[in-house]
Each structure stands twice: as structure tokens, then as C-alpha cells.
Amino acid sequence: MKERCTYNLPPESVKAVLDRLARIEGQIRGIQGMIREGRSCEEILVQISAVKSALSSVAYKFFEDHVEYCIKPSVAEGNVEAFSEFIEAVKTLLKK
């Protein structure tokens, strides 16, 4: 079975990502409240766009870390499969 990469960063990096996700969670709860309150569609769409942007930021951070802490070390060890893993990671990130 293929060994899987794990998200293994220094505690301050993990905290930063978790803080971002907590803010996103708060934004989503805010959107729910806006819908309950009957706020305008335009206001709600602006907030949805902000959440999408924030999630993209987290996804790119994970991708950067994956390359730095998983792909690079594998390549340095001579693992040619790491290039295929990199391509798959890019495909996953770019899926809509």
C-alpha cells in the first residue's frame, strides 16, 4: 500500500490554518443569518464570494505545504512517483 502524505507542520502553521478555517466558519454562519434576516441577494452573494476566496486561500496553503513537505522530500529521495503525485495534487486543486 502506498504511503500517504500527512499535514505535518510546526504548531504555529497549524494554528494559522485553523484560525483561517474558524474565520470561514464564522463567515458561513453570518451568511446563514443574512438569509434568515431576508438580506439582499447582492449582499449575500458578496459574502459567498468572500468565503470562496478564503477557502481558496486555505487550499493553496495546503498545496504549498504539500509540495514543500511531501513532494520535495520524495523527489530528493529519488522517488520518481512524486512527480505523478504532484500532477495529481494540481489536478485536485484545480477541480471546480
C-alpha atoms as one frame of an Amber mdcrd trajectory, in Angstrom:
protein
   0.000   0.000   0.000   1.224   3.471  -0.914   2.363   5.660   1.976   0.180
   8.720   2.361   1.353  12.240   2.950   0.192  13.843   6.193  -0.213  17.504
   7.021   2.643  17.749   9.488   3.658  21.359  10.126   5.028  23.318  13.027
   2.344  24.196  15.596   2.258  27.866  14.576   1.427  26.920  10.979  -1.315
  24.557  12.095  -2.729  27.321  14.315  -2.729  29.801  11.425  -4.661  27.407
   9.175  -7.123  26.517  11.934  -7.654  30.228  12.639  -8.425  30.810   8.956
 -10.923  27.962   8.967 -12.574  29.333  12.112 -12.999  32.713  10.397 -14.520
  30.983   7.371 -16.888  29.106   9.665 -17.922  32.446  11.165 -18.494  33.899
   7.707 -20.726  30.967   6.787 -22.751  31.408   9.965 -23.047  35.078   9.073
 -24.413  34.162   5.650 -26.954  31.864   7.275 -28.058  34.760   9.470 -28.301
  37.072   6.477 -30.567  34.592   4.709 -32.757  34.222   7.822 -32.991  38.025
   8.073 -34.002  38.345   4.447 -30.998  40.446   3.442 -30.498  41.354  -0.203
 -29.271  38.763  -2.664 -26.397  41.053  -3.640 -25.137  41.288  -0.042 -25.355
  37.528   0.375 -23.547  36.883  -2.905 -20.735  39.233  -1.858 -20.291  37.229
   1.329 -20.419  33.910  -0.529 -17.705  35.207  -2.845 -15.607  36.172   0.188
 -15.961  32.646   1.619 -14.951  31.087  -1.692 -11.876  33.308  -1.791 -10.960
  32.451   1.800 -11.340  28.712   1.119  -9.172  29.042  -1.984  -6.525  30.686
   0.172  -6.561  27.742   2.581  -6.446  25.264  -0.325  -3.404  26.991  -1.830
  -1.692  26.989   1.567  -2.273  23.236   1.846  -0.985  22.766  -1.694   2.174
  24.779  -0.974   2.767  22.759   2.177   2.140  19.502   0.315   4.803  20.431
  -2.219   7.231  21.621   0.466   6.799  18.808   2.997   5.760  15.839   0.843
   6.723  16.227  -2.800  10.155  17.872  -2.405  11.447  15.329   0.136  10.185
  12.445  -2.041  11.963  13.828  -5.088  15.137  14.373  -3.043  14.995  10.699
  -2.026  14.787   9.699  -5.683  11.098   8.828  -5.726  10.097   9.437  -9.343
   6.443   8.748  -8.468   6.481  12.076  -6.644   6.122  13.847  -9.983   2.898
  11.946 -10.676   1.713  12.784  -7.174   2.459  16.443  -7.867   0.378  16.359
 -11.066  -2.492  14.701  -9.207  -2.302  17.356  -6.487  -2.507  20.095  -9.118
  -5.497  18.407 -10.750  -7.237  18.117  -7.394  -6.590  21.749  -6.567  -7.878
  22.959  -9.934 -11.116  20.947  -9.901 -14.222  23.044  -9.686
